[in-house]
Amino acid sequence: MHSVVEALRAALPPHTVATDAETLDRLSHDDAEWADYGLPAAAVFASSLDDVVAAVRLAAEHGVTIVPRGAGTGLSGGANATSGCLVLSLERMTRIIEVDAAERYAIVEAGVLNDDLRRHVAAHGLWYPPDPASQAISTIGGNVATNAGGICCVKYGVTRDYVIGMTVVLADGSIAKLGRTTAKGVTGYDLTGLFVGSEGTLGVIVDVTVKLRPLGGREERAIVGYFRTLTDAGRAVAAVTEAGIVPSALELIDRTCLHAVARWQGWDLPEDANALLLAKVDEPGARGEELAAAIEAHFRTAGGSRVERAEEPAHIDQLFAARRLAYPALERLGPVLTEDVCVPRGAVPEMLARIEAVAADAGIVIANIAHAGDGNLHPLIIAPEGDDEAKARAKAAFDRIVDDCRALGGTVTGEHGVGLLKLLGAAEELSPVVLGLHRAIKHALDPAGILNPGKAFPNGD
């Protein structure tokens, strides 16, 4: 490894290659609790396409594995280092290269933060919808690598729905310019779509072209429902779905999460129920009022003990901030093992009931947040620090939740990616034929297996 480090230092600008223990430790893992990781031998902080090309070529020549990395906010271990690898960080690549307001697209480097992109294009009267809870700290490159979702994806879609092109450095250091900037285009295979969600196993994404929406024309109304049980809240979600209503957000927060956020932030949040549903519609005028009233009615019919309307922007923002802060608030209570199962929306009540049963049987705390409007549930399993027996029960609960999800026709990851934590579940979900296709694609693009080995699907290396 010493020889490749020296070669990297000779080929790259000063202060690009790091080998100090503090930096390597920081870059060795993402935010996934309990996912294995090793210590990298070196890290490269790329500032340009040329830096990425040089780093990949030299790693390939020396047979060194590469783990691409953005901000490290992932929750599945997808950015975790393997022992002796080269971590290739894109966090310094923060240029917004172009915004074309007329054609409604932007070209951005992989290290641009989601929130920074949203603020930048808003000045042009445009909107980039994908909004993961980590939007203030996660990068566009990482969002693309995991096909991140978010609160508004129930209506506006996930990252894949907005990526129309990208620049990728392949395993041999060659550069692939994929996609288009036009509104339509079907020339060749959809290689852009292939790389979205590939978790750094097929190439290093250096910049991304995303399509944008007009910012204006929306009038937000929020509906808040308090429920005595999680199952009642799940029934409300199913009722809204069956009615054909597509809200711009439909989020679930349980009592444990509400308490954690309120204590941390000193907020006076409503805590007189065991589940809170936050719905939002953004249609203007009479249509928006009609949809909001319909959701209110469904919340009440499903057992909502109290249903309220929020129309002041500050109030709406605070309610949805509580949803975004739930995960970091719970982290203050102890290590959190985060689930990311997705079930058919009609199965949300049953899945929530099964999660409660798992928690009771295992004798552990499982808090719940969810993008309930699209069936994407995030049970948050908490085990006290240093309690190995509780940790073992938490891991068993994690696996049982995955099994229950699949039994209800669901998928083992809705937006966090497979990474390392979901490899067993992915092995059960993907058929042998489909796994064979994955392996064939991986081998075609990365025959030496140097790109993020062991991630995204079983036997991916």
Residue pairs with C-beta under 8 A, 6 or more apart in sequence:
1 41
1 42
1 62
1 64
1 84
3 62
4 42
4 58
4 59
4 61
4 62
4 64
4 86
5 17
5 19
5 41
5 42
7 58
7 61
7 62
8 16
8 17
8 42
8 44
8 54
8 55
8 58
8 86
9 16
9 17
11 54
11 58
12 44
12 51
12 54
12 55
13 47
13 51
15 45
16 44
16 45
16 46
16 47
16 51
17 42
17 43
17 44
17 45
18 24
18 42
18 43
18 44
18 45
19 41
19 42
19 43
23 43
24 39
24 40
24 41
24 42
24 43
24 87
25 39
26 72
27 40
27 43
27 69
27 72
27 81
27 87
27 89
28 37
28 38
28 39
28 40
28 80
28 81
28 87
29 35
29 37
29 72
29 77
29 79
29 80
29 81
30 72
30 73
30 74
30 75
30 76
30 77
30 78
30 79
30 80
30 419
31 72
31 73
31 74
31 75
32 74
32 75
32 76
32 77
32 78
32 80
32 338
32 419
32 420
32 421
33 335
33 336
33 337
33 338
34 335
34 337
34 391
34 395
34 421
35 76
35 77
35 80
35 419
35 420
35 421
36 77
36 80
36 420
37 77
37 80
37 81
37 82
38 80
38 81
38 82
38 83
38 84
38 85
39 81
39 83
39 84
40 67
40 81
40 82
40 83
40 84
40 85
40 86
40 87
41 64
41 84
41 85
41 86
42 86
42 87
43 86
43 87
43 88
43 89
44 51
44 55
44 86
44 87
44 88
44 89
45 89
45 91
45 92
46 52
46 55
46 88
46 89
46 90
46 92
46 93
47 92
47 93
48 93
49 167
49 169
49 175
49 206
49 207
52 88
52 90
52 169
52 204
52 206
53 169
53 173
53 175
54 173
55 66
55 86
55 88
56 66
56 88
56 169
56 170
56 171
56 172
56 173
56 204
57 172
57 173
59 65
59 66
59 86
59 450
60 171
60 172
60 173
60 448
60 450
63 448
63 450
64 84
64 85
64 86
64 450
65 82
65 84
65 85
65 86
65 449
65 450
65 451
65 452
65 453
66 85
66 86
66 87
66 88
66 204
66 450
66 451
66 452
67 79
67 80
67 81
67 82
67 85
67 86
67 87
67 88
67 200
67 452
68 79
68 88
68 90
68 141
68 145
68 200
68 204
68 205
68 451
68 452
69 79
69 87
69 88
69 89
69 90
69 91
69 142
69 200
70 79
70 89
70 90
70 91
70 110
70 111
70 138
70 139
70 141
70 142
70 145
71 91
71 113
71 134
71 137
71 138
71 139
71 142
72 79
73 134
73 137
73 138
73 142
74 142
74 146
74 416
74 417
74 419
75 338
75 340
75 416
75 419
76 146
76 340
76 413
76 416
76 417
76 418
76 419
76 420
76 421
76 422
77 419
77 420
77 421
77 455
78 145
78 146
78 199
78 200
78 417
78 418
78 419
78 420
78 452
78 455
78 456
79 142
79 200
79 419
80 419
80 420
81 87
82 453
82 454
88 204
90 109
90 110
90 111
90 139
90 141
90 204
90 205
90 206
91 111
91 139
92 111
93 109
93 110
93 111
93 112
93 141
93 206
93 207
94 109
94 111
94 112
94 113
94 116
95 108
95 109
95 112
96 106
96 107
96 108
96 109
96 112
96 116
96 117
96 120
97 107
97 108
97 109
97 207
98 106
98 107
99 105
99 106
99 120
99 121
99 124
99 126
99 212
100 106
100 181
101 124
101 125
101 126
103 181
103 182
103 183
104 126
104 211
104 212
104 213
104 214
105 164
105 181
105 209
105 210
105 211
105 212
106 117
106 120
106 121
106 126
106 128
106 209
106 210
106 212
107 165
107 207
107 208
107 209
108 117
108 140
108 207
108 208
108 210
109 140
109 141
109 206
109 207
110 139
110 140
110 141
110 142
110 144
110 205
110 206
110 207
110 208
111 139
111 140
111 141
112 139
112 140
112 141
113 135
113 136
113 137
113 138
113 139
113 140
114 128
114 130
114 131
114 132
114 134
114 135
114 136
114 138
114 139
114 140
114 143
115 135
115 136
117 128
117 140
117 210
118 127
118 128
118 131
118 135
121 127
121 128
121 212
121 215
122 215
125 214
125 215
125 216
126 212
126 213
126 214
126 215
127 212
127 213
127 214
127 215
128 162
128 210
128 212
128 213
129 150
129 152
129 153
129 156
129 157
129 162
129 213
130 143
130 148
130 149
130 150
130 152
130 153
130 156
130 157
130 158
130 159
130 161
130 162
131 150
131 151
131 152
131 153
132 138
132 143
132 148
132 149
132 150
132 415
133 150
133 151
133 323
133 324
133 326
133 327
135 150
135 324
138 148
140 208
140 210
141 205
141 206
141 208
142 148
143 159
144 159
144 163
144 166
144 195
144 196
144 197
144 205
144 208
145 197
145 198
145 199
145 200
145 205
145 417
146 159
146 197
146 199
146 415
146 416
146 417
147 158
147 159
147 160
147 196
147 197
147 415
147 417
148 158
148 159
148 415
149 158
149 159
149 371
149 374
149 376
149 414
149 415
150 158
150 371
150 415
151 249
151 251
151 320
151 323
151 324
151 371
152 248
152 249
153 371
153 374
153 415
154 246
154 247
154 248
154 249
154 250
154 371
154 373
154 374
155 246
155 247
155 248
155 249
155 282
155 373
156 213
156 248
158 415
159 196
160 193
160 196
160 197
162 210
162 211
162 212
163 179
163 192
163 193
163 196
163 208
163 209
163 210
164 179
164 180
164 181
164 185
164 192
164 209
164 210
164 211
165 177
165 178
165 179
165 180
165 181
165 192
165 208
165 209
166 178
166 179
166 192
166 195
166 205
166 206
166 207
166 208
166 209
167 175
167 176
167 177
167 178
167 205
167 206
167 207
168 175
168 176
168 178
168 195
168 202
168 203
168 204
168 205
168 206
169 175
169 176
169 203
169 204
169 206
170 176
170 202
170 203
170 445
170 446
171 203
171 445
171 446
171 447
171 448
171 450
171 451
176 191
176 203
178 191
178 192
178 195
179 185
179 191
179 192
179 209
180 187
180 209
181 209
183 211
194 202
194 441
195 202
195 203
195 205
197 417
198 456
199 417
199 418
199 419
199 452
199 455
199 456
200 451
200 452
200 455
201 442
201 446
201 451
201 452
201 453
201 455
201 456
201 460
202 441
202 442
202 445
202 446
202 451
203 445
203 446
203 451
204 451
217 284
218 248
218 282
218 283
218 284
219 282
219 283
219 284
219 285
219 288
220 248
220 280
220 281
220 282
220 311
220 313
220 316
221 280
221 281
221 282
221 288
221 289
221 292
221 309
221 310
221 311
222 278
222 279
222 280
222 309
222 310
222 311
222 315
222 316
222 319
222 320
223 277
223 278
223 279
223 280
223 281
223 292
223 295
223 296
223 299
223 307
223 308
223 309
223 310
224 270
224 276
224 277
224 278
224 279
224 307
224 308
224 309
224 310
224 319
225 233
225 236
225 276
225 277
225 279
225 296
225 299
225 300
225 304
225 306
225 307
226 270
226 272
226 273
226 275
226 276
226 304
226 305
226 306
226 307
227 233
227 236
227 273
227 274
227 275
227 276
227 277
227 302
227 303
227 304
227 305
228 273
228 274
228 275
228 303
228 305
229 274
229 275
229 303
230 252
230 254
230 274
230 275
230 352
230 353
230 355
230 356
230 368
231 349
231 352
231 353
231 356
232 275
232 302
232 303
232 304
233 252
233 275
233 276
233 277
233 302
233 352
233 372
234 348
234 349
234 350
234 351
234 352
234 353
234 372
235 302
235 303
235 349
236 277
236 298
236 299
236 301
236 302
236 303
236 304
237 250
237 252
237 277
237 345
237 348
237 349
237 372
237 373
238 345
238 346
238 348
238 349
239 298
239 301
239 302
240 247
240 250
240 279
240 295
240 298
240 373
241 345
241 346
241 373
242 346
243 294
243 298
245 291
245 294
245 295
245 298
246 373
247 279
247 280
247 281
247 291
247 295
247 373
248 280
248 281
248 282
249 278
249 279
249 280
249 320
249 373
250 277
250 278
250 279
250 280
250 371
250 372
250 373
251 277
251 278
251 279
251 320
251 323
251 369
251 370
251 371
251 372
251 373
252 275
252 276
252 277
252 278
252 368
252 369
252 370
252 372
252 377
253 275
253 276
253 278
253 322
253 323
253 326
253 368
253 369
254 274
254 275
254 276
254 367
254 368
254 369
255 271
255 273
255 274
255 275
256 330
256 365
256 367
256 368
257 322
257 326
257 329
257 330
257 367
257 368
257 369
257 380
258 269
258 270
258 271
258 276
258 322
259 271
260 326
260 329
260 330
260 332
260 333
260 367
261 267
261 269
261 322
261 325
261 326
261 329
262 268
262 269
262 271
262 322
263 329
264 325
264 328
264 329
264 332
265 325
265 329
267 318
267 322
269 322
270 276
272 306
273 305
273 306
275 368
277 299
277 304
277 372
278 319
278 320
278 323
279 295
279 299
279 373
280 316
280 320
281 288
281 291
281 292
281 295
282 288
283 291
292 309
296 307
296 309
299 307
300 307
310 316
310 319
323 369
326 367
326 369
326 380
327 336
327 338
327 369
327 378
327 380
330 336
330 367
330 380
330 382
333 382
334 382
334 383
334 384
334 385
335 382
335 383
335 385
335 391
336 380
336 381
336 382
337 380
337 381
337 382
337 383
337 394
337 395
337 398
338 378
338 380
338 381
338 416
339 377
339 378
339 379
339 380
339 381
339 398
339 401
339 402
340 376
340 378
340 412
340 413
340 414
340 415
340 416
340 422
341 351
341 376
341 377
341 379
341 401
341 402
341 405
341 410
341 411
341 412
341 413
341 414
342 374
342 375
342 376
342 377
342 405
342 410
342 411
342 413
342 414
342 415
343 351
343 375
343 377
343 405
343 408
343 409
343 410
344 375
344 408
344 409
344 410
345 373
345 374
345 375
347 375
347 408
347 409
347 410
348 370
348 372
348 375
348 377
350 408
351 375
351 377
351 404
351 405
351 408
351 410
352 368
352 377
354 401
354 404
354 408
355 366
355 368
355 377
355 379
355 401
355 404
356 366
358 366
358 397
358 400
358 401
358 404
359 365
359 366
359 397
362 393
362 394
362 396
362 397
362 400
363 393
364 381
364 382
364 383
364 390
364 393
364 394
364 397
365 381
365 382
366 379
366 380
366 381
366 382
366 397
367 379
367 380
367 382
368 377
368 378
368 379
368 380
369 378
369 380
370 376
370 377
370 378
371 377
371 378
371 414
371 415
374 414
375 410
375 414
376 414
376 415
379 401
381 394
381 397
381 398
382 394
383 390
383 391
383 393
383 394
384 390
398 421
399 424
399 425
402 412
402 422
402 424
402 425
402 428
405 411
405 412
406 412
406 425
406 428
406 429
411 429
412 418
412 422
412 425
412 426
412 428
412 429
413 422
413 425
413 426
416 422
417 456
418 425
418 426
418 455
418 456
418 457
419 455
419 456
420 454
420 455
423 454
423 457
423 458
424 458
426 457
426 458
427 435
427 458
430 438
430 457
430 458
435 457
435 458
435 459
438 456
438 457
438 460
439 459
439 460
442 449
442 460
443 449
449 461
453 460
453 461
454 460
454 461
